[in-house]
Amino acid sequence: MSSIEETLSIIKPDAIERNLEEKIKNFFLKNNLKILKSKKVKITKDEASEFYKVHQTKPFFNDLCEYLSSGPIVVMVLAGDNAVLKNRELMGATDPKKAEEGTLRKMYGISIDKNSVHGSDSVENAKIEIDFFFK
């Protein structure tokens, strides 16, 4: 059974630097996800820390926050059938080296840190993350 969901997607600084915004957006559209909202923003390290607070105990937390706040990002609300899972499948594994062929991170990711995209990992977190950027 499918259900229409919304999820947050972020095009990260490394992908914006390489002008991949349109390619990534078109990839979502081709794969039956609608882009309901989209905006380019630059967040502070404090905002990144707040956004990623679920990871605050992890060793990579500081680097993650530094990185997300290092340049402009594009935040989007994607919608479609089972959008959370669908987006995660389209992104591929966090480590581009382990991501499957044809996924965004395999195609565009540079490293485990600079992996080009973020997507919500659950319907609950999608709501929180969407509210964070689109209150």
CNS distance restraints for C-alpha pairs under 8 A (distance, minus, plus):
assign (resid   2 and name CA) (resid  81 and name CA) 5.56 0.50 0.50
assign (resid   2 and name CA) (resid  82 and name CA) 6.08 0.50 0.50
assign (resid   3 and name CA) (resid  80 and name CA) 7.71 0.50 0.50
assign (resid   3 and name CA) (resid  81 and name CA) 5.13 0.50 0.50
assign (resid   3 and name CA) (resid  82 and name CA) 5.65 0.50 0.50
assign (resid   4 and name CA) (resid  79 and name CA) 6.66 0.50 0.50
assign (resid   4 and name CA) (resid  80 and name CA) 4.96 0.50 0.50
assign (resid   4 and name CA) (resid  81 and name CA) 4.46 0.50 0.50
assign (resid   4 and name CA) (resid  82 and name CA) 5.96 0.50 0.50
assign (resid   4 and name CA) (resid  83 and name CA) 6.96 0.50 0.50
assign (resid   5 and name CA) (resid  79 and name CA) 5.54 0.50 0.50
assign (resid   5 and name CA) (resid  80 and name CA) 5.68 0.50 0.50
assign (resid   5 and name CA) (resid  81 and name CA) 6.19 0.50 0.50
assign (resid   5 and name CA) (resid  82 and name CA) 5.63 0.50 0.50
assign (resid   5 and name CA) (resid  83 and name CA) 5.24 0.50 0.50
assign (resid   5 and name CA) (resid  84 and name CA) 6.96 0.50 0.50
assign (resid   5 and name CA) (resid 123 and name CA) 7.53 0.50 0.50
assign (resid   6 and name CA) (resid  77 and name CA) 6.40 0.50 0.50
assign (resid   6 and name CA) (resid  78 and name CA) 5.51 0.50 0.50
assign (resid   6 and name CA) (resid  79 and name CA) 4.37 0.50 0.50
assign (resid   6 and name CA) (resid  80 and name CA) 6.81 0.50 0.50
assign (resid   6 and name CA) (resid  83 and name CA) 5.95 0.50 0.50
assign (resid   6 and name CA) (resid  84 and name CA) 6.97 0.50 0.50
assign (resid   6 and name CA) (resid 123 and name CA) 7.67 0.50 0.50
assign (resid   6 and name CA) (resid 126 and name CA) 6.96 0.50 0.50
assign (resid   6 and name CA) (resid 127 and name CA) 7.75 0.50 0.50
assign (resid   7 and name CA) (resid  77 and name CA) 5.68 0.50 0.50
assign (resid   7 and name CA) (resid  78 and name CA) 5.28 0.50 0.50
assign (resid   7 and name CA) (resid  79 and name CA) 6.43 0.50 0.50
assign (resid   7 and name CA) (resid  83 and name CA) 6.10 0.50 0.50
assign (resid   7 and name CA) (resid  84 and name CA) 5.39 0.50 0.50
assign (resid   7 and name CA) (resid  87 and name CA) 7.79 0.50 0.50
assign (resid   7 and name CA) (resid 119 and name CA) 7.07 0.50 0.50
assign (resid   7 and name CA) (resid 120 and name CA) 5.96 0.50 0.50
assign (resid   7 and name CA) (resid 123 and name CA) 7.13 0.50 0.50
assign (resid   7 and name CA) (resid 126 and name CA) 4.86 0.50 0.50
assign (resid   7 and name CA) (resid 127 and name CA) 7.27 0.50 0.50
assign (resid   7 and name CA) (resid 130 and name CA) 7.14 0.50 0.50
assign (resid   8 and name CA) (resid  75 and name CA) 7.11 0.50 0.50
assign (resid   8 and name CA) (resid  76 and name CA) 5.78 0.50 0.50
assign (resid   8 and name CA) (resid  77 and name CA) 4.84 0.50 0.50
assign (resid   8 and name CA) (resid  78 and name CA) 6.21 0.50 0.50
assign (resid   8 and name CA) (resid 118 and name CA) 7.89 0.50 0.50
assign (resid   8 and name CA) (resid 119 and name CA) 5.62 0.50 0.50
assign (resid   8 and name CA) (resid 120 and name CA) 5.56 0.50 0.50
assign (resid   8 and name CA) (resid 126 and name CA) 5.66 0.50 0.50
assign (resid   8 and name CA) (resid 129 and name CA) 6.29 0.50 0.50
assign (resid   8 and name CA) (resid 130 and name CA) 5.59 0.50 0.50
assign (resid   9 and name CA) (resid  75 and name CA) 5.89 0.50 0.50
assign (resid   9 and name CA) (resid  76 and name CA) 5.15 0.50 0.50
assign (resid   9 and name CA) (resid  77 and name CA) 6.29 0.50 0.50
assign (resid   9 and name CA) (resid  78 and name CA) 6.81 0.50 0.50
assign (resid   9 and name CA) (resid  87 and name CA) 7.89 0.50 0.50
assign (resid   9 and name CA) (resid 117 and name CA) 6.96 0.50 0.50
assign (resid   9 and name CA) (resid 118 and name CA) 5.50 0.50 0.50
assign (resid   9 and name CA) (resid 119 and name CA) 4.56 0.50 0.50
assign (resid   9 and name CA) (resid 120 and name CA) 6.90 0.50 0.50
assign (resid  10 and name CA) (resid  73 and name CA) 6.69 0.50 0.50
assign (resid  10 and name CA) (resid  74 and name CA) 5.58 0.50 0.50
assign (resid  10 and name CA) (resid  75 and name CA) 4.56 0.50 0.50
assign (resid  10 and name CA) (resid  76 and name CA) 6.26 0.50 0.50
assign (resid  10 and name CA) (resid 117 and name CA) 5.42 0.50 0.50
assign (resid  10 and name CA) (resid 118 and name CA) 4.86 0.50 0.50
assign (resid  10 and name CA) (resid 119 and name CA) 6.48 0.50 0.50
assign (resid  11 and name CA) (resid  15 and name CA) 6.34 0.50 0.50
assign (resid  11 and name CA) (resid  16 and name CA) 6.82 0.50 0.50
assign (resid  11 and name CA) (resid  21 and name CA) 6.91 0.50 0.50
assign (resid  11 and name CA) (resid  24 and name CA) 7.85 0.50 0.50
assign (resid  11 and name CA) (resid  73 and name CA) 5.64 0.50 0.50
assign (resid  11 and name CA) (resid  74 and name CA) 5.02 0.50 0.50
assign (resid  11 and name CA) (resid  75 and name CA) 6.51 0.50 0.50
assign (resid  11 and name CA) (resid 116 and name CA) 5.92 0.50 0.50
assign (resid  11 and name CA) (resid 117 and name CA) 4.69 0.50 0.50
assign (resid  11 and name CA) (resid 118 and name CA) 6.67 0.50 0.50
assign (resid  12 and name CA) (resid  16 and name CA) 6.41 0.50 0.50
assign (resid  12 and name CA) (resid  68 and name CA) 6.60 0.50 0.50
assign (resid  12 and name CA) (resid  72 and name CA) 7.62 0.50 0.50
assign (resid  12 and name CA) (resid  73 and name CA) 5.12 0.50 0.50
assign (resid  12 and name CA) (resid  74 and name CA) 6.95 0.50 0.50
assign (resid  12 and name CA) (resid 114 and name CA) 7.67 0.50 0.50
assign (resid  12 and name CA) (resid 115 and name CA) 7.71 0.50 0.50
assign (resid  12 and name CA) (resid 116 and name CA) 4.96 0.50 0.50
assign (resid  12 and name CA) (resid 117 and name CA) 5.37 0.50 0.50
assign (resid  12 and name CA) (resid 118 and name CA) 7.17 0.50 0.50
assign (resid  13 and name CA) (resid  17 and name CA) 6.01 0.50 0.50
assign (resid  13 and name CA) (resid  67 and name CA) 7.54 0.50 0.50
assign (resid  13 and name CA) (resid  68 and name CA) 6.64 0.50 0.50
assign (resid  13 and name CA) (resid  70 and name CA) 6.80 0.50 0.50
assign (resid  13 and name CA) (resid  71 and name CA) 5.19 0.50 0.50
assign (resid  13 and name CA) (resid  72 and name CA) 5.73 0.50 0.50
assign (resid  13 and name CA) (resid  73 and name CA) 5.43 0.50 0.50
assign (resid  13 and name CA) (resid 116 and name CA) 7.16 0.50 0.50
assign (resid  14 and name CA) (resid  18 and name CA) 6.47 0.50 0.50
assign (resid  14 and name CA) (resid 114 and name CA) 6.06 0.50 0.50
assign (resid  14 and name CA) (resid 115 and name CA) 7.71 0.50 0.50
assign (resid  14 and name CA) (resid 116 and name CA) 5.85 0.50 0.50
assign (resid  15 and name CA) (resid  19 and name CA) 6.31 0.50 0.50
assign (resid  15 and name CA) (resid  20 and name CA) 5.29 0.50 0.50
assign (resid  15 and name CA) (resid  21 and name CA) 6.86 0.50 0.50
assign (resid  15 and name CA) (resid 108 and name CA) 7.30 0.50 0.50
assign (resid  15 and name CA) (resid 109 and name CA) 7.99 0.50 0.50
assign (resid  15 and name CA) (resid 116 and name CA) 5.02 0.50 0.50
assign (resid  15 and name CA) (resid 117 and name CA) 7.73 0.50 0.50
assign (resid  16 and name CA) (resid  20 and name CA) 5.84 0.50 0.50
assign (resid  16 and name CA) (resid  21 and name CA) 5.99 0.50 0.50
assign (resid  16 and name CA) (resid  72 and name CA) 6.97 0.50 0.50
assign (resid  16 and name CA) (resid  73 and name CA) 6.61 0.50 0.50
assign (resid  16 and name CA) (resid  74 and name CA) 7.78 0.50 0.50
assign (resid  20 and name CA) (resid  24 and name CA) 6.07 0.50 0.50
assign (resid  21 and name CA) (resid  25 and name CA) 6.17 0.50 0.50
assign (resid  21 and name CA) (resid  74 and name CA) 7.71 0.50 0.50
assign (resid  22 and name CA) (resid  26 and name CA) 5.98 0.50 0.50
assign (resid  23 and name CA) (resid  27 and name CA) 6.15 0.50 0.50
assign (resid  24 and name CA) (resid  28 and name CA) 6.50 0.50 0.50
assign (resid  24 and name CA) (resid 104 and name CA) 7.39 0.50 0.50
assign (resid  25 and name CA) (resid  29 and name CA) 6.37 0.50 0.50
assign (resid  25 and name CA) (resid  35 and name CA) 7.84 0.50 0.50
assign (resid  26 and name CA) (resid  30 and name CA) 5.99 0.50 0.50
assign (resid  27 and name CA) (resid  31 and name CA) 6.28 0.50 0.50
assign (resid  28 and name CA) (resid  32 and name CA) 6.57 0.50 0.50
assign (resid  28 and name CA) (resid  33 and name CA) 5.32 0.50 0.50
assign (resid  28 and name CA) (resid  34 and name CA) 7.27 0.50 0.50
assign (resid  28 and name CA) (resid  35 and name CA) 7.98 0.50 0.50
assign (resid  28 and name CA) (resid  87 and name CA) 7.91 0.50 0.50
assign (resid  28 and name CA) (resid  90 and name CA) 7.86 0.50 0.50
assign (resid  29 and name CA) (resid  33 and name CA) 5.16 0.50 0.50
assign (resid  29 and name CA) (resid  34 and name CA) 5.88 0.50 0.50
assign (resid  29 and name CA) (resid  35 and name CA) 7.44 0.50 0.50
assign (resid  32 and name CA) (resid  80 and name CA) 6.70 0.50 0.50
assign (resid  33 and name CA) (resid  78 and name CA) 5.96 0.50 0.50
assign (resid  33 and name CA) (resid  79 and name CA) 5.50 0.50 0.50
assign (resid  33 and name CA) (resid  80 and name CA) 5.04 0.50 0.50
assign (resid  33 and name CA) (resid  81 and name CA) 7.86 0.50 0.50
assign (resid  33 and name CA) (resid  83 and name CA) 6.99 0.50 0.50
assign (resid  34 and name CA) (resid  78 and name CA) 5.44 0.50 0.50
assign (resid  34 and name CA) (resid  79 and name CA) 5.12 0.50 0.50
assign (resid  34 and name CA) (resid  80 and name CA) 6.33 0.50 0.50
assign (resid  35 and name CA) (resid  76 and name CA) 6.58 0.50 0.50
assign (resid  35 and name CA) (resid  77 and name CA) 5.86 0.50 0.50
assign (resid  35 and name CA) (resid  78 and name CA) 4.69 0.50 0.50
assign (resid  35 and name CA) (resid  79 and name CA) 6.51 0.50 0.50
assign (resid  36 and name CA) (resid  76 and name CA) 7.28 0.50 0.50
assign (resid  36 and name CA) (resid  77 and name CA) 5.43 0.50 0.50
assign (resid  36 and name CA) (resid  78 and name CA) 5.92 0.50 0.50
assign (resid  36 and name CA) (resid  79 and name CA) 6.75 0.50 0.50
assign (resid  37 and name CA) (resid  76 and name CA) 5.35 0.50 0.50
assign (resid  37 and name CA) (resid  77 and name CA) 5.14 0.50 0.50
assign (resid  37 and name CA) (resid  78 and name CA) 7.51 0.50 0.50
assign (resid  38 and name CA) (resid  74 and name CA) 6.77 0.50 0.50
assign (resid  38 and name CA) (resid  75 and name CA) 5.64 0.50 0.50
assign (resid  38 and name CA) (resid  76 and name CA) 4.28 0.50 0.50
assign (resid  38 and name CA) (resid  77 and name CA) 6.61 0.50 0.50
assign (resid  39 and name CA) (resid  74 and name CA) 5.53 0.50 0.50
assign (resid  39 and name CA) (resid  75 and name CA) 5.60 0.50 0.50
assign (resid  39 and name CA) (resid  76 and name CA) 6.67 0.50 0.50
assign (resid  40 and name CA) (resid  72 and name CA) 6.51 0.50 0.50
assign (resid  40 and name CA) (resid  73 and name CA) 5.58 0.50 0.50
assign (resid  40 and name CA) (resid  74 and name CA) 4.27 0.50 0.50
assign (resid  40 and name CA) (resid  75 and name CA) 6.37 0.50 0.50
assign (resid  41 and name CA) (resid  72 and name CA) 5.55 0.50 0.50
assign (resid  41 and name CA) (resid  73 and name CA) 5.52 0.50 0.50
assign (resid  41 and name CA) (resid  74 and name CA) 6.22 0.50 0.50
assign (resid  41 and name CA) (resid  75 and name CA) 7.40 0.50 0.50
assign (resid  42 and name CA) (resid  69 and name CA) 6.61 0.50 0.50
assign (resid  42 and name CA) (resid  71 and name CA) 6.16 0.50 0.50
assign (resid  42 and name CA) (resid  72 and name CA) 4.53 0.50 0.50
assign (resid  42 and name CA) (resid  73 and name CA) 6.15 0.50 0.50
assign (resid  43 and name CA) (resid  47 and name CA) 5.93 0.50 0.50
assign (resid  43 and name CA) (resid  48 and name CA) 6.56 0.50 0.50
assign (resid  43 and name CA) (resid  68 and name CA) 7.56 0.50 0.50
assign (resid  43 and name CA) (resid  69 and name CA) 5.19 0.50 0.50
assign (resid  43 and name CA) (resid  71 and name CA) 7.98 0.50 0.50
assign (resid  43 and name CA) (resid  72 and name CA) 7.53 0.50 0.50
assign (resid  44 and name CA) (resid  48 and name CA) 6.24 0.50 0.50
assign (resid  44 and name CA) (resid  69 and name CA) 5.31 0.50 0.50
assign (resid  45 and name CA) (resid  49 and name CA) 6.11 0.50 0.50
assign (resid  45 and name CA) (resid  65 and name CA) 5.72 0.50 0.50
assign (resid  45 and name CA) (resid  66 and name CA) 5.95 0.50 0.50
assign (resid  45 and name CA) (resid  68 and name CA) 7.67 0.50 0.50
assign (resid  45 and name CA) (resid  69 and name CA) 5.29 0.50 0.50
assign (resid  46 and name CA) (resid  50 and name CA) 6.24 0.50 0.50
assign (resid  46 and name CA) (resid  65 and name CA) 7.92 0.50 0.50
assign (resid  47 and name CA) (resid  51 and name CA) 6.08 0.50 0.50
assign (resid  48 and name CA) (resid  52 and name CA) 6.03 0.50 0.50
assign (resid  48 and name CA) (resid  65 and name CA) 5.00 0.50 0.50
assign (resid  48 and name CA) (resid  66 and name CA) 7.74 0.50 0.50
assign (resid  48 and name CA) (resid  68 and name CA) 6.36 0.50 0.50
assign (resid  48 and name CA) (resid  69 and name CA) 6.27 0.50 0.50
assign (resid  49 and name CA) (resid  53 and name CA) 5.64 0.50 0.50
assign (resid  49 and name CA) (resid  56 and name CA) 7.64 0.50 0.50
assign (resid  49 and name CA) (resid  61 and name CA) 7.97 0.50 0.50
assign (resid  49 and name CA) (resid  62 and name CA) 7.92 0.50 0.50
assign (resid  49 and name CA) (resid  65 and name CA) 5.59 0.50 0.50
assign (resid  51 and name CA) (resid 129 and name CA) 7.28 0.50 0.50
assign (resid  51 and name CA) (resid 132 and name CA) 7.24 0.50 0.50
assign (resid  52 and name CA) (resid  56 and name CA) 6.90 0.50 0.50
assign (resid  52 and name CA) (resid  61 and name CA) 7.63 0.50 0.50
assign (resid  52 and name CA) (resid  65 and name CA) 7.28 0.50 0.50
assign (resid  55 and name CA) (resid  61 and name CA) 5.90 0.50 0.50
assign (resid  56 and name CA) (resid  61 and name CA) 5.46 0.50 0.50
assign (resid  56 and name CA) (resid  62 and name CA) 7.98 0.50 0.50
assign (resid  57 and name CA) (resid  61 and name CA) 7.10 0.50 0.50
assign (resid  60 and name CA) (resid  64 and name CA) 6.06 0.50 0.50
assign (resid  61 and name CA) (resid  65 and name CA) 6.31 0.50 0.50
assign (resid  62 and name CA) (resid  66 and name CA) 6.14 0.50 0.50
assign (resid  63 and name CA) (resid  67 and name CA) 5.95 0.50 0.50
assign (resid  64 and name CA) (resid  68 and name CA) 6.14 0.50 0.50
assign (resid  64 and name CA) (resid 113 and name CA) 6.99 0.50 0.50
assign (resid  65 and name CA) (resid  69 and name CA) 6.19 0.50 0.50
assign (resid  66 and name CA) (resid  70 and name CA) 6.04 0.50 0.50
assign (resid  67 and name CA) (resid  71 and name CA) 7.83 0.50 0.50
assign (resid  67 and name CA) (resid 113 and name CA) 7.89 0.50 0.50
assign (resid  68 and name CA) (resid  73 and name CA) 7.63 0.50 0.50
assign (resid  75 and name CA) (resid 133 and name CA) 7.32 0.50 0.50
assign (resid  77 and name CA) (resid 130 and name CA) 6.78 0.50 0.50
assign (resid  78 and name CA) (resid  83 and name CA) 6.96 0.50 0.50
assign (resid  79 and name CA) (resid  83 and name CA) 5.70 0.50 0.50
assign (resid  81 and name CA) (resid  86 and name CA) 7.77 0.50 0.50
assign (resid  82 and name CA) (resid  86 and name CA) 6.04 0.50 0.50
assign (resid  83 and name CA) (resid  87 and name CA) 5.79 0.50 0.50
assign (resid  84 and name CA) (resid  88 and name CA) 6.36 0.50 0.50
assign (resid  84 and name CA) (resid 119 and name CA) 7.55 0.50 0.50
assign (resid  84 and name CA) (resid 120 and name CA) 6.40 0.50 0.50
assign (resid  84 and name CA) (resid 121 and name CA) 6.58 0.50 0.50
assign (resid  84 and name CA) (resid 122 and name CA) 6.20 0.50 0.50
assign (resid  84 and name CA) (resid 123 and name CA) 6.43 0.50 0.50
assign (resid  84 and name CA) (resid 126 and name CA) 7.52 0.50 0.50
assign (resid  85 and name CA) (resid  89 and name CA) 6.18 0.50 0.50
assign (resid  85 and name CA) (resid 121 and name CA) 7.65 0.50 0.50
assign (resid  85 and name CA) (resid 122 and name CA) 7.84 0.50 0.50
assign (resid  86 and name CA) (resid  90 and name CA) 6.20 0.50 0.50
assign (resid  87 and name CA) (resid  91 and name CA) 6.11 0.50 0.50
assign (resid  87 and name CA) (resid 119 and name CA) 6.56 0.50 0.50
assign (resid  88 and name CA) (resid  92 and name CA) 6.24 0.50 0.50
assign (resid  88 and name CA) (resid 119 and name CA) 6.36 0.50 0.50
assign (resid  88 and name CA) (resid 120 and name CA) 7.78 0.50 0.50
assign (resid  88 and name CA) (resid 121 and name CA) 7.30 0.50 0.50
assign (resid  89 and name CA) (resid 103 and name CA) 7.43 0.50 0.50
assign (resid  90 and name CA) (resid 103 and name CA) 5.16 0.50 0.50
assign (resid  90 and name CA) (resid 104 and name CA) 6.19 0.50 0.50
assign (resid  91 and name CA) (resid 103 and name CA) 5.34 0.50 0.50
assign (resid  91 and name CA) (resid 104 and name CA) 4.76 0.50 0.50
assign (resid  91 and name CA) (resid 105 and name CA) 5.60 0.50 0.50
assign (resid  91 and name CA) (resid 117 and name CA) 6.91 0.50 0.50
assign (resid  91 and name CA) (resid 118 and name CA) 7.80 0.50 0.50
assign (resid  91 and name CA) (resid 119 and name CA) 7.70 0.50 0.50
assign (resid  92 and name CA) (resid  96 and name CA) 7.54 0.50 0.50
assign (resid  92 and name CA) (resid  99 and name CA) 4.89 0.50 0.50
assign (resid  92 and name CA) (resid 100 and name CA) 6.13 0.50 0.50
assign (resid  92 and name CA) (resid 103 and name CA) 5.17 0.50 0.50
assign (resid  92 and name CA) (resid 104 and name CA) 6.47 0.50 0.50
assign (resid  92 and name CA) (resid 105 and name CA) 5.74 0.50 0.50
assign (resid  92 and name CA) (resid 106 and name CA) 7.02 0.50 0.50
assign (resid  93 and name CA) (resid  98 and name CA) 6.04 0.50 0.50
assign (resid  93 and name CA) (resid  99 and name CA) 4.43 0.50 0.50
assign (resid  93 and name CA) (resid 100 and name CA) 7.32 0.50 0.50
assign (resid  93 and name CA) (resid 105 and name CA) 7.08 0.50 0.50
assign (resid  94 and name CA) (resid  98 and name CA) 7.74 0.50 0.50
assign (resid  94 and name CA) (resid  99 and name CA) 7.14 0.50 0.50
assign (resid  94 and name CA) (resid 105 and name CA) 7.33 0.50 0.50
assign (resid  94 and name CA) (resid 112 and name CA) 5.95 0.50 0.50
assign (resid  94 and name CA) (resid 115 and name CA) 6.73 0.50 0.50
assign (resid  95 and name CA) (resid  99 and name CA) 6.30 0.50 0.50
assign (resid  95 and name CA) (resid 105 and name CA) 7.57 0.50 0.50
assign (resid  95 and name CA) (resid 109 and name CA) 7.98 0.50 0.50
assign (resid  95 and name CA) (resid 111 and name CA) 6.40 0.50 0.50
assign (resid  95 and name CA) (resid 112 and name CA) 4.35 0.50 0.50
assign (resid  95 and name CA) (resid 113 and name CA) 7.93 0.50 0.50
assign (resid  95 and name CA) (resid 115 and name CA) 7.04 0.50 0.50
assign (resid  96 and name CA) (resid 105 and name CA) 5.03 0.50 0.50
assign (resid  96 and name CA) (resid 106 and name CA) 4.87 0.50 0.50
assign (resid  96 and name CA) (resid 109 and name CA) 5.40 0.50 0.50
assign (resid  96 and name CA) (resid 110 and name CA) 6.88 0.50 0.50
assign (resid  96 and name CA) (resid 111 and name CA) 6.13 0.50 0.50
assign (resid  96 and name CA) (resid 112 and name CA) 6.31 0.50 0.50
assign (resid  96 and name CA) (resid 115 and name CA) 6.47 0.50 0.50
assign (resid  97 and name CA) (resid 106 and name CA) 6.83 0.50 0.50
assign (resid  97 and name CA) (resid 111 and name CA) 7.73 0.50 0.50
assign (resid  98 and name CA) (resid 106 and name CA) 7.83 0.50 0.50
assign (resid  99 and name CA) (resid 103 and name CA) 6.76 0.50 0.50
assign (resid  99 and name CA) (resid 105 and name CA) 6.38 0.50 0.50
assign (resid  99 and name CA) (resid 106 and name CA) 5.27 0.50 0.50
assign (resid 100 and name CA) (resid 106 and name CA) 6.34 0.50 0.50
assign (resid 101 and name CA) (resid 106 and name CA) 5.95 0.50 0.50
assign (resid 101 and name CA) (resid 107 and name CA) 7.46 0.50 0.50
assign (resid 102 and name CA) (resid 106 and name CA) 6.57 0.50 0.50
assign (resid 102 and name CA) (resid 107 and name CA) 6.50 0.50 0.50
assign (resid 103 and name CA) (resid 107 and name CA) 6.18 0.50 0.50
assign (resid 104 and name CA) (resid 108 and name CA) 5.83 0.50 0.50
assign (resid 104 and name CA) (resid 109 and name CA) 7.15 0.50 0.50
assign (resid 104 and name CA) (resid 116 and name CA) 7.72 0.50 0.50
assign (resid 104 and name CA) (resid 117 and name CA) 7.60 0.50 0.50
assign (resid 105 and name CA) (resid 109 and name CA) 4.35 0.50 0.50
assign (resid 105 and name CA) (resid 110 and name CA) 7.97 0.50 0.50
assign (resid 105 and name CA) (resid 115 and name CA) 5.64 0.50 0.50
assign (resid 105 and name CA) (resid 116 and name CA) 6.45 0.50 0.50
assign (resid 105 and name CA) (resid 117 and name CA) 7.20 0.50 0.50
assign (resid 108 and name CA) (resid 115 and name CA) 7.19 0.50 0.50
assign (resid 108 and name CA) (resid 116 and name CA) 6.39 0.50 0.50
assign (resid 109 and name CA) (resid 114 and name CA) 6.10 0.50 0.50
assign (resid 109 and name CA) (resid 115 and name CA) 3.99 0.50 0.50
assign (resid 109 and name CA) (resid 116 and name CA) 5.20 0.50 0.50
assign (resid 110 and name CA) (resid 114 and name CA) 5.37 0.50 0.50
assign (resid 110 and name CA) (resid 115 and name CA) 5.73 0.50 0.50
assign (resid 110 and name CA) (resid 116 and name CA) 7.54 0.50 0.50
assign (resid 111 and name CA) (resid 115 and name CA) 5.58 0.50 0.50
assign (resid 120 and name CA) (resid 125 and name CA) 5.99 0.50 0.50
assign (resid 120 and name CA) (resid 126 and name CA) 4.98 0.50 0.50
assign (resid 120 and name CA) (resid 129 and name CA) 7.19 0.50 0.50
assign (resid 121 and name CA) (resid 125 and name CA) 6.50 0.50 0.50
assign (resid 121 and name CA) (resid 126 and name CA) 7.10 0.50 0.50
assign (resid 122 and name CA) (resid 126 and name CA) 5.98 0.50 0.50
assign (resid 123 and name CA) (resid 127 and name CA) 6.46 0.50 0.50
assign (resid 124 and name CA) (resid 128 and name CA) 6.66 0.50 0.50
assign (resid 125 and name CA) (resid 129 and name CA) 5.94 0.50 0.50
assign (resid 126 and name CA) (resid 130 and name CA) 5.89 0.50 0.50
assign (resid 127 and name CA) (resid 131 and name CA) 6.14 0.50 0.50
assign (resid 128 and name CA) (resid 132 and name CA) 6.19 0.50 0.50
assign (resid 129 and name CA) (resid 133 and name CA) 6.72 0.50 0.50
assign (resid 130 and name CA) (resid 134 and name CA) 5.72 0.50 0.50
assign (resid 130 and name CA) (resid 135 and name CA) 7.65 0.50 0.50
assign (resid 131 and name CA) (resid 135 and name CA) 4.84 0.50 0.50
